[in-house]
Amino acid sequence: SLNPGIEARGFIFGTPIALEIGAKFVPLRKPNKLPGKVISEEYELEYGRDCLEMHLGAVEPGERALVVDDLIATGGTLCAAMKLLERAGAEVVECACVIELPDLKVCI
């Protein structure tokens, strides 16, 4: 199993959770911050577009993933993370966010 964390505050929650449940931690980062080969997923923001990247080969097909992030506003980043992981062959079984901002336009 794996526990991806979305840059940057998702790292704060994702790393200790991965350690506690015995899963590997996979960082999902903004563009051009990971060395080596990556796969990416673009997504829309209220004010433009952005992208998440992950190391190529970080996920084995069929691995179960618990996605952790600090906050959900529109859902765009979380959806991009799920799509990226699923494209790599992971099964996203759960998503956890600490804070919800329900007054923003939802993308999911």
Wavefront OBJ file of the C-alpha trace (Angstrom):
o trace
v 0.000 0.000 0.000
v 1.020 3.595 -0.425
v 0.234 6.950 1.090
v 0.689 9.804 -1.364
v 0.906 13.334 -0.004
v 0.087 16.420 -2.056
v 2.627 19.267 -1.983
v 3.306 20.787 0.364
v 1.253 20.538 3.527
v 0.023 17.080 2.526
v 3.602 15.980 3.238
v 3.157 16.964 6.897
v 0.234 14.550 7.318
v 1.139 11.927 4.733
v 4.595 11.027 6.000
v 3.684 10.098 9.601
v 0.507 8.335 8.447
v 2.537 6.245 5.981
v 4.987 5.368 8.752
v 2.186 4.418 11.160
v 0.323 2.165 8.710
v 3.449 0.653 7.167
v 2.874 2.140 3.713
v 5.350 3.834 1.419
v 5.088 7.607 1.086
v 4.829 8.995 -2.451
v 5.173 12.779 -2.866
v 2.924 14.427 -5.461
v 4.661 17.658 -6.395
v 4.276 20.808 -8.432
v 5.991 20.798 -11.862
v 9.777 20.583 -12.209
v 10.548 19.783 -8.565
v 11.197 16.038 -8.859
v 14.439 14.743 -10.391
v 14.302 12.065 -13.054
v 11.353 10.869 -15.102
v 7.852 11.813 -13.974
v 4.246 11.429 -15.004
v 1.934 14.409 -14.624
v -1.708 15.444 -14.470
v -2.967 18.947 -15.247
v -5.966 20.412 -13.476
v -7.946 23.642 -13.358
v -7.920 26.144 -10.539
v -10.348 29.008 -10.009
v -7.586 31.305 -11.254
v -5.857 29.174 -13.917
v -4.238 25.772 -14.371
v -1.661 23.753 -12.466
v -0.086 20.327 -12.566
v 0.912 17.526 -10.188
v 3.856 15.228 -10.863
v 4.979 11.885 -9.478
v 8.082 9.785 -10.124
v 7.603 7.294 -12.926
v 7.538 3.846 -11.312
v 6.660 5.131 -7.820
v 3.437 3.120 -7.925
v 3.073 -0.578 -8.667
v -0.092 -1.671 -10.496
v -2.776 -2.707 -8.020
v -1.303 -0.873 -5.018
v -3.927 0.580 -2.706
v -3.640 4.301 -2.002
v -4.802 6.565 0.815
v -4.532 10.171 -0.433
v -3.926 12.782 2.288
v -4.034 16.565 1.955
v -4.454 19.471 4.329
v -7.436 21.185 2.744
v -10.100 20.768 0.092
v -11.536 23.858 -1.569
v -12.717 23.072 -5.103
v -11.517 19.478 -5.279
v -9.370 20.099 -8.359
v -6.055 19.134 -6.781
v -7.531 16.060 -5.124
v -9.117 14.924 -8.414
v -5.796 15.404 -10.219
v -4.015 13.354 -7.551
v -6.543 10.543 -7.897
v -6.308 10.553 -11.709
v -2.506 10.539 -11.585
v -2.417 7.591 -9.186
v -5.034 5.644 -11.132
v -3.168 6.220 -14.417
v -0.107 4.738 -12.727
v -2.141 1.653 -11.767
v -3.004 2.385 -8.131
v -6.421 1.802 -6.601
v -7.423 4.909 -4.630
v -9.362 3.499 -1.682
v -9.651 6.580 0.533
v -9.059 10.334 0.546
v -8.603 12.394 3.697
v -8.539 16.178 4.066
v -8.221 18.027 7.354
v -10.069 21.238 6.376
v -12.961 21.819 3.957
v -13.803 25.208 2.439
v -17.407 24.573 1.320
v -18.107 28.104 0.045
v -15.874 27.725 -3.023
v -17.038 26.368 -6.385
v -16.624 22.599 -6.445
v -14.890 20.973 -9.431
v -15.599 17.347 -8.522
l 1 2 3 4 5 6 7 8 9 10 11 12 13 14 15 16 17 18 19 20 21 22 23 24 25 26 27 28 29 30 31 32 33 34 35 36 37 38 39 40 41 42 43 44 45 46 47 48 49 50 51 52 53 54 55 56 57 58 59 60 61 62 63 64 65 66 67 68 69 70 71 72 73 74 75 76 77 78 79 80 81 82 83 84 85 86 87 88 89 90 91 92 93 94 95 96 97 98 99 100 101 102 103 104 105 106 107 108
